[in-house]
Amino acid sequence: MQRRAPGRALLAIAGSLIAAAASAQVVRQEVPGIRNFAKVESTVACAGAITAGAIPQIKKMGYASIINLRLATEEGADIDGNIAAAKAAAIPYYHIPFNGSAPDPAVVDTFLKTIQAPGVQPAFIH
């Protein structure tokens, strides 16, 4: 059995999100501490970088979890601060670092398992 290419898996994830966005209304709004916030349907929101201060607002917006795909080495990535803020806000926080330059199929599999787990949706993904 041939292992799926990680790039194809990421494209499949992106394609699913794009398909959902195409058939649903994407709601964009300005939220302090969150770049490029876009709500897709009722199960997923996607955004760019966030600050730890935005995490209580994410919880208030009704998201059941936060999934962070950023690498810890990215500028402004405050993984420890975000984890602490998520714990204080009582919202599950998953850090699944994805390197687009060198995709790892295991990371894609972890993301897919996480997003499908009970209680994770609606998920805020960034």
C-alpha positions in Angstrom: 0.0 0.0 0.0 1.4 3.4 -1.0 1.4 6.1 1.7 -0.5 9.2 0.8 1.7 12.2 0.1 1.4 14.8 2.9 0.9 17.6 0.4 -2.1 15.8 -1.0 -3.5 15.3 2.5 -3.1 19.0 3.2 -4.7 19.8 -0.1 -7.6 17.5 0.8 -8.1 19.4 4.1 -7.9 22.7 2.4 -10.2 21.5 -0.3 -12.8 20.4 2.3 -12.6 23.8 4.0 -12.9 25.6 0.7 -15.9 23.4 -0.4 -17.6 24.2 2.9 -16.9 27.8 2.4 -18.2 27.7 -1.1 -21.5 26.2 0.0 -21.8 28.2 3.1 -21.6 31.8 4.0 -18.2 32.9 5.3 -18.5 35.5 8.0 -15.5 37.8 8.5 -15.2 40.0 11.5 -12.7 42.0 13.3 -11.7 40.5 16.7 -8.9 42.1 18.7 -5.9 39.9 18.9 -6.9 37.7 15.9 -5.8 38.2 12.3 -8.0 37.3 9.3 -10.9 35.8 11.3 -13.4 33.9 9.1 -16.2 31.7 10.4 -17.0 28.9 8.1 -20.4 27.2 8.8 -21.0 26.4 12.4 -18.3 23.9 12.9 -15.0 25.7 12.0 -13.5 29.1 12.1 -10.1 29.8 10.5 -7.7 32.6 11.3 -4.2 33.7 11.2 -2.1 34.5 14.3 -3.8 35.1 17.6 -2.7 36.6 20.9 -3.2 34.9 24.2 -5.5 37.8 25.1 -7.9 36.7 22.3 -8.5 33.3 23.8 -11.2 34.2 26.3 -13.1 35.9 23.4 -12.8 32.7 21.3 -14.4 30.8 24.1 -17.2 33.5 24.5 -17.8 33.1 20.7 -18.8 29.5 21.4 -15.9 27.5 20.1 -15.3 24.2 21.9 -11.6 24.1 21.1 -8.6 25.8 19.6 -6.3 24.0 17.2 -3.0 25.7 16.5 -1.2 24.6 13.4 1.6 27.2 13.7 5.2 26.2 14.3 6.7 27.4 17.6 9.5 29.0 15.7 7.1 31.3 13.7 7.3 35.0 14.6 4.8 35.9 17.3 3.9 32.3 18.1 3.5 32.3 21.9 2.6 28.6 22.4 3.2 28.6 26.1 1.2 31.8 26.6 -1.7 30.5 24.5 -1.7 27.2 26.4 -1.8 29.1 29.7 -4.6 31.4 28.4 -6.6 28.4 27.1 -6.3 26.6 30.4 -7.4 29.8 32.3 -10.4 30.1 29.9 -11.2 26.4 30.2 -11.0 25.7 26.5 -9.1 22.7 25.1 -6.1 23.8 23.1 -4.3 21.5 20.6 -0.9 22.4 19.2 -0.3 20.4 16.1 2.6 22.2 14.4 2.4 21.9 10.6 5.4 22.7 8.4 4.1 23.5 4.9 7.7 23.3 3.5 8.2 19.8 4.8 4.7 18.3 5.5 4.6 15.2 7.7 1.8 12.7 7.1 1.7 12.0 10.8 0.9 15.6 11.6 -2.0 15.5 9.0 -3.3 12.3 10.6 -3.1 13.9 14.0 -5.1 16.9 12.8 -7.8 14.7 11.2 -8.1 12.6 14.3 -8.3 15.7 16.5 -10.9 17.6 14.5 -13.1 14.5 14.4 -12.9 13.7 18.1 -16.0 14.2 20.2 -16.3 17.7 21.8 -13.8 19.4 19.5 -16.2 21.1 17.2 -16.9 23.9 16.7 -13.2 24.4 16.4 -11.2 27.6 16.0 -8.2 26.7 13.8 -5.2 28.9 13.2 
